[in-house]
């Protein structure tokens, strides 16, 4: 697979060079540097297979993205979130809510002061609210929904209001 990617990348560079008459620097196409976000590349390849309803290859590439050494944290967290969804929704695998939660926890982990994947954080909150895997706790659900809001999830406002209303009634 690495060779195929290298061939595609090289062909693309040569085509671009021929069109623009700019020199192609082989060093940038072959060397692995920390600026290359291979996790994002693998994530996008997984997404392409997912859209084709080919779950095996999608899972393979998302696993490569999730555990990629050369990749941005956000790309790895997005891949972990997608793996959690696959596990939760039985897409290409059996349903395993505990494993899905493990993926969500990994994706929700903050790194270097930046919060984790906002969608994974929201899913953890939903697990608390509905009593899936965890014992049902509206207080914990609210805490996680607020974290999701802080992480940038724009779709948790209704959830926050709903859980606050539940807490007021109790």
N, C-alpha and C positions, 0 to 999 in steps of 0.2 A: 504494500500500500504506500509505503514511504517513497518507493521508486516511482510509482504512478503519479503521486503528488509532485515529485521533483520534475518529472517529465512535463506535466501540465504547466507547472510554474515556469519552467525554462522556455517552453513553447510560447507561453503568453508573453514573457519578457522579450523574446526574439521578435515576435509579431509586433509588439509595441515599439521596439527599437527600429524595426523596418519602416513602420508608419511615421515615426517622428524623427528618424535619423539621429537618435541619441544613442550613445554607447550603453551597452548593457554590462553591468558589473556583476560578474559571476559570484563574487564573494557575498553579495547581499542575498542572492537567491539560495545559496547552499549553506552558509554558516548559520548555526543556531545561536541566536542572541536572546537576551531577555526582553527585547522589544517585540519579538514575534509572539503573537497571541495564538499559540497552537490550540489552546482550549477553545477559543472562539471558532477556529476553523473546524475542529471536530464537532463542536456544538451545531454549527450550521449544516455540516454534512449529516448529522443525526436528524436534524429538522427536515432536511430534504427527503430522507428515507421515511420519516414519520408521515409526511404529507402524501407519500406514495402508499401508505398503509403497510409498510414493510417494517414491522416492529423489531425484528431481530437485529438488522443492521443499525436501526435507530438507537437501540439500547447499546450496541457495541460502541458506536461513536460517542454517545453521551457518557459512557463509562470512561472512555479514553479522555474526553474533555474534563470530566470530573477529577481525574487523577493525573492530569497533565502537569509536567514540571514547568514547561514554558507556557504560561498562560496567566491572564489576569484573574484575580480572585472573583470578580463579578461573572466571568464566563464559566468558571468552575462551579460557582454557586448556582447559576442558571441550569447547568447540566444536572447537578444534584437534585434540584427542584423537579426537573422533568423526569428523572429516574423515580423520584417519589410518587409523582402522578401516575407513572406507568404501573408502579406497584399497587397503588391505591385503587386504580381503575381497571386492573387486570388486563392491561394492554400488552399482550405478548408474553405475559407471565401470570402465575396464579396471584390472587389477591392476598396480600400480606400487609395488614395495616401497621404492624410493629416495624417492619422493614421500611415502609413508606415514611413513618414517623422518624426513623433514624436518618433517612435521607433529608427530610425537612429540617431536622436539627442541625445537620452538617451544613446545609445551605443557609440556615438562619444565623450561623455563627458569625459574630463580628470579627473583623480582622483590621488591625492597625487603626482602630477607632471608627472605622466605617461599619455601619450596620450591614447585616446579611441580606439575603434575598427577601424582599418585602412580601412576595407571594407565599413563600415557605413559612414566613412568620405568621401570616394570616391563617394558613392551614393549621398551624400548631394551635392557634387561638380557637379555631373551629373544633379541633379535637377536644380541647378543654370544655368548650361550651356544650358540645353534644355528648360528652362522656365516652368518646371513642378512645380506646387504649388507656387514657388517663381517667381518673375519677372525675366526675362532672364537677366543675368549679367555675362559676360565673366571674368570681374575682380574678382568678388566673386568666380566664378568657379575656376579660377587659384589659388586663396588663399586657397580654400579647397583642391584642388588637391595637392598643396604643403604640406598642413597639412597631407594628406594621405601618401605622400612620406615620410615625417618625422616620421609618425607613423609606417612605415615599409611596406607599400603596394608597391610591386615591379612591379606592372602592370600599373602604372600611367604615365610613362615617355612619351608615345605617346600622352596621353591626355594633359599633360603639354605643349608639343611642339605644338599640334594642337591649344590650346587656346592662347598660346603666338603668334602664327601666326595670329589668328583672331584679337588679340589686336593690332598687328602691322599694319594691314590693316585699322583699324579704326583710 
